[in-house]
Amino acid sequence: MGGAAEGRAKWCWKSLSLIAFAAALLSKPSAVVLPALLILLDWFPLRRCGFEKAGSEAVSWAAVVKSQLRSKGVYFAMALVAAVVAISVQSGGSHQDFASQSSLMSRLSDAPGQLAFYFQRLIYPADLIFEYSRPAGAALALYSAAGLILFLAVSCLAWRKRQRFPEIMVGWLWVLVCLSPVVGLVYIGSGYTADRYWYIALVGPALALAFFLQRKTRWQDAKIPVALVVLLVLGMLSFKQTKVWKNDLALFRHAVAVDPHHLTALGNLGSYYRVQKDDVQALKYYEAALKVNPRDHIVHYNIAHIRNNQGDRAGSIAACRACLKGYPNYARAHHLLGVLLADQAHRDTYAADESLVHLRKAFELDQSKPGYAINLVLNLYQQRHREEAIETIHHALRVFPPDSEVSQQLKKWLREIQTSANTNQAPVKAVESGGRTLATRTRPKPSAVPD
């Protein structure tokens, strides 16, 4: 009876563990390292699942593998599925374009420097920000050299002391396993390092320190007082750091104060002031971001919108072109540029055909935006591409839900186009009113429908 109850309890805890692991994977793909971490804990300190005789010559690695597969097989299967899904999702869209510009070897070459960077933050946690820019010049070389020395030295120490001080090996392997997905094996973004990738990895050094402090030493009586002082200091620093995360403005201002050339922070400050309708301040930060990276397509696109709002059509068109030069497959920039050129076509005949090129490209790249379909159809009809307009409407009707507002609008246009082929009547166009897209008669001059 006792054995059956114990078996049910184990099954219950295993089920809860798998549910928690699934939730972790849905929250962040980096949780795929959990099965490997569980194996480390089985080796030390638990000494189970084949590691009962670890440290002696009697250990059977075949028995270890068999036992681990039996106890962790489901975890590994879940981790494999999550990894495949994450990589497949990242292999599409803009992420694929950016990843293609960063080779595996170039990313892995940064790994030693990133390792040193993380340990610097462990030893001296000052000037913390949400993401760190890649060091340049001598600083990058120094981090890379320090990281390589650190890796070789700690690996050698952990191996030599693996019998007497197994906690060193466990702590070191824990760090390496946790950081492995974020130091170049896959493309995760433009940042050099980020503290959020370091949280789970920090458990390794903490475990090693905890087990080391359990050992009896001549400083036995000082352990608790020293630990309390350290925790008090770190707690005060952590409380101070929480003020940085008060809101977007505080977060990004702090990042710029620490790193005046932080591209992400500068761009987000520009976006913050755009939301506040302070275009002067927004332009200030966007222009500062372009000094860091003149090819940043998001910044160029946001500047294009500001210039357009200010009535500077030429400046907006130039910013759209700069955006597409940095990232040719940015649908929003194609759409805005197409609308601007279509408007310019009323004064400059060369722009008409080019406007359609960009409107077609926008709809090709992103068919989920009603505005892209609406403006493309509108301009096709106005520029007397009647058959293509009809074809585009039929295509869009296959994309959008039949009962959606955009589908109803397109059906109405289709009827009007088919009955007004030989007249000067223009179809209706979409305008924004109170957050809803309404239909209204207008002269044949396009305007952008919001994304």
ZIKAFEN-V460108 format. One record per residue. N is the residue number from 1. SS is DSSP state (H for helix, E for strand, - for the rest). PSI is psi in whole degrees, -180 to 180 (NA if undefined). OMEGA is omega in whole degrees, 0 to 359 (NA if undefined). Layout:
n={N N}
ss={SS SS}
psi={PSI PSI}
omega={OMEGA OMEGA}
This chain:
n={1 2 3 4 5 6 7 8 9 10 11 12 13 14 15 16 17 18 19 20 21 22 23 24 25 26 27 28 29 30 31 32 33 34 35 36 37 38 39 40 41 42 43 44 45 46 47 48 49 50 51 52 53 54 55 56 57 58 59 60 61 62 63 64 65 66 67 68 69 70 71 72 73 74 75 76 77 78 79 80 81 82 83 84 85 86 87 88 89 90 91 92 93 94 95 96 97 98 99 100 101 102 103 104 105 106 107 108 109 110 111 112 113 114 115 116 117 118 119 120 121 122 123 124 125 126 127 128 129 130 131 132 133 134 135 136 137 138 139 140 141 142 143 144 145 146 147 148 149 150 151 152 153 154 155 156 157 158 159 160 161 162 163 164 165 166 167 168 169 170 171 172 173 174 175 176 177 178 179 180 181 182 183 184 185 186 187 188 189 190 191 192 193 194 195 196 197 198 199 200 201 202 203 204 205 206 207 208 209 210 211 212 213 214 215 216 217 218 219 220 221 222 223 224 225 226 227 228 229 230 231 232 233 234 235 236 237 238 239 240 241 242 243 244 245 246 247 248 249 250 251 252 253 254 255 256 257 258 259 260 261 262 263 264 265 266 267 268 269 270 271 272 273 274 275 276 277 278 279 280 281 282 283 284 285 286 287 288 289 290 291 292 293 294 295 296 297 298 299 300 301 302 303 304 305 306 307 308 309 310 311 312 313 314 315 316 317 318 319 320 321 322 323 324 325 326 327 328 329 330 331 332 333 334 335 336 337 338 339 340 341 342 343 344 345 346 347 348 349 350 351 352 353 354 355 356 357 358 359 360 361 362 363 364 365 366 367 368 369 370 371 372 373 374 375 376 377 378 379 380 381 382 383 384 385 386 387 388 389 390 391 392 393 394 395 396 397 398 399 400 401 402 403 404 405 406 407 408 409 410 411 412 413 414 415 416 417 418 419 420 421 422 423 424 425 426 427 428 429 430 431 432 433 434 435 436 437 438 439 440 441 442 443 444 445 446 447 448 449 450 451}
ss={- H H H H H H H H H H H H H H H H H H H H H H H H H H - H H H H H H H H H H H H H H H H H H - - - - - - - - - - - - - - H H H H H H H H H H H H H H H H H H H H H H H H H H H H H H - - H H H H H H H H - - - H H H H H H - H H H H H H H H H H H H H - - - - - - - - E - - - - - H H H H H H H H H H H H H H H H H H H H H H H - - - - - H H H H H H H H H H H H H H H H H - - - - - - - - - - E - H H H - - - - H H H H H H H H H H H H H - - - - - H H H H H H H H H H H H H H H H H H H H H H H H H H - - H H H H H H H H H H H - - - - H H H H H H H H H H H H H - - - H H H H H H H H H H H H H H - - - - H H H H H H H H H H H H H - - - H H H H H H H H H H H H H H - - - - H H H H H H H H H H H H H H - - - - - - H H H H H H H H H H H H H H H - - - - H H H H H H H H H H H H H - - - H H H H H H H H H H H H H H - - - - - H H H H H H H H H H H H H H H - - - - - - - - - E E E E E - - E E E E E - - - - - - - - - - -}
psi={-44 -39 -39 -42 -40 -38 -41 -38 -43 -42 -40 -47 -37 -41 -44 -38 -43 -38 -44 -38 -41 -42 -39 -41 -37 -29 -44 123 -22 -10 -4 -16 -8 -47 -39 -37 -37 -36 -41 -42 -33 -35 -48 127 -2 -31 59 179 51 -13 17 -32 26 139 -10 168 -10 -6 135 113 -27 -41 -35 -49 -45 -44 -40 -40 -37 -40 -26 5 -44 -39 -45 -38 -44 -41 -40 -44 -45 -40 -43 -44 -46 -44 -39 -38 -42 -16 -1 166 -156 -29 -40 -40 -43 -39 -35 -21 -4 107 159 -43 -39 -35 -44 -28 -21 -12 -47 -43 -38 -39 -45 -38 -45 -44 -28 -42 -29 -44 -39 83 71 158 47 134 172 -23 146 138 157 125 159 155 -130 -33 -41 -43 -39 -45 -42 -44 -44 -40 -39 -43 -43 -46 -48 -42 -49 -37 -44 -45 -46 -39 -43 -31 17 -27 -45 -40 72 -20 -29 -45 -44 -47 -40 -45 -35 -47 -48 -39 -45 -35 -16 -39 -15 13 27 -15 -38 155 126 -5 -180 -12 155 -55 166 140 -29 -23 -7 -13 -55 -36 -31 -19 -33 -58 -35 -42 -46 -44 -41 -46 -34 -40 -18 -24 144 127 176 -11 22 -46 -20 -7 -51 -48 -42 -43 -41 -40 -45 -45 -38 -45 -47 -36 -41 -43 -38 -42 -40 -39 -28 -27 -26 -30 19 -45 178 -43 -46 -41 -50 -31 -41 -41 -42 -34 -38 -42 95 -16 24 107 -47 -43 -43 -45 -40 -30 -40 -43 -36 -47 -26 -44 -35 2 30 81 -28 -48 -38 -46 -37 -47 -35 -42 -35 -37 -37 -25 -29 -45 97 -10 11 107 -33 -43 -45 -40 -43 -37 -38 -42 -43 -45 -39 -42 -30 -2 8 81 -41 -43 -36 -42 -43 -40 -38 -43 -40 -38 -48 -23 -37 -33 94 -15 29 105 -41 -41 -39 -43 -50 -43 -40 -43 -43 -42 -34 -38 -39 -24 -20 -17 -19 102 -23 -21 -18 -53 -39 -34 -41 -35 -46 -37 -38 -44 -41 -46 -33 -41 -35 102 11 -10 117 -38 -33 -43 -44 -49 -33 -48 -45 -48 -32 -44 -44 -29 19 32 66 -46 -41 -36 -44 -43 -41 -39 -45 -40 -45 -35 -23 -17 -47 151 142 -33 8 161 -39 -37 -42 -40 -44 -37 -40 -43 -41 -44 -41 -40 -42 -26 -4 30 -32 20 173 6 131 145 167 161 162 138 159 129 113 32 -1 150 118 163 138 148 144 166 159 71 120 156 152 132 130 152 NA}
omega={179 180 179 179 179 178 178 179 179 180 180 180 178 179 178 179 180 177 179 179 178 178 179 179 177 180 183 183 181 176 179 182 185 181 178 179 178 177 177 179 176 179 177 15 191 180 182 179 178 181 182 181 179 182 178 181 186 183 179 183 175 178 179 182 181 181 180 178 179 184 185 184 181 179 180 179 178 179 180 179 180 180 180 180 182 181 180 178 181 182 179 176 184 181 179 180 181 180 181 179 181 183 179 182 179 178 181 178 178 187 179 179 178 178 178 180 179 182 173 178 177 183 183 184 180 179 180 176 189 181 185 179 179 177 182 172 184 180 179 179 180 178 181 179 180 180 179 178 180 181 182 184 182 178 178 180 182 180 182 183 187 180 184 181 182 180 179 179 181 180 182 178 178 179 183 179 182 182 185 180 189 180 171 180 174 179 182 180 185 181 179 175 176 183 182 177 188 187 182 180 181 178 180 176 179 177 180 180 181 180 178 181 176 181 181 178 180 177 185 185 183 186 184 178 180 180 180 178 179 180 179 180 180 177 178 178 179 178 178 182 181 180 178 184 182 178 183 183 180 182 185 175 178 180 179 178 178 182 183 181 182 187 183 180 179 179 180 173 175 180 178 182 173 178 178 180 175 186 180 178 180 179 179 182 177 180 175 178 180 175 178 180 182 182 181 188 179 180 179 180 179 176 178 179 180 179 179 179 180 181 180 183 181 179 179 178 179 180 176 179 178 178 182 174 178 180 187 184 180 187 183 180 177 182 181 180 178 179 180 180 177 177 180 183 179 179 187 192 185 188 186 181 181 179 179 178 183 178 176 182 179 181 177 183 183 182 180 184 178 182 180 179 183 182 177 180 181 183 175 181 182 180 171 171 189 183 179 177 179 179 179 178 179 179 181 179 176 183 185 179 185 184 181 181 181 179 178 179 181 177 179 178 181 179 181 180 182 181 183 184 184 177 178 181 178 177 178 177 184 174 182 178 177 178 179 177 182 179 181 176 182 174 187 176 187 170 185 169 184 177 NA}
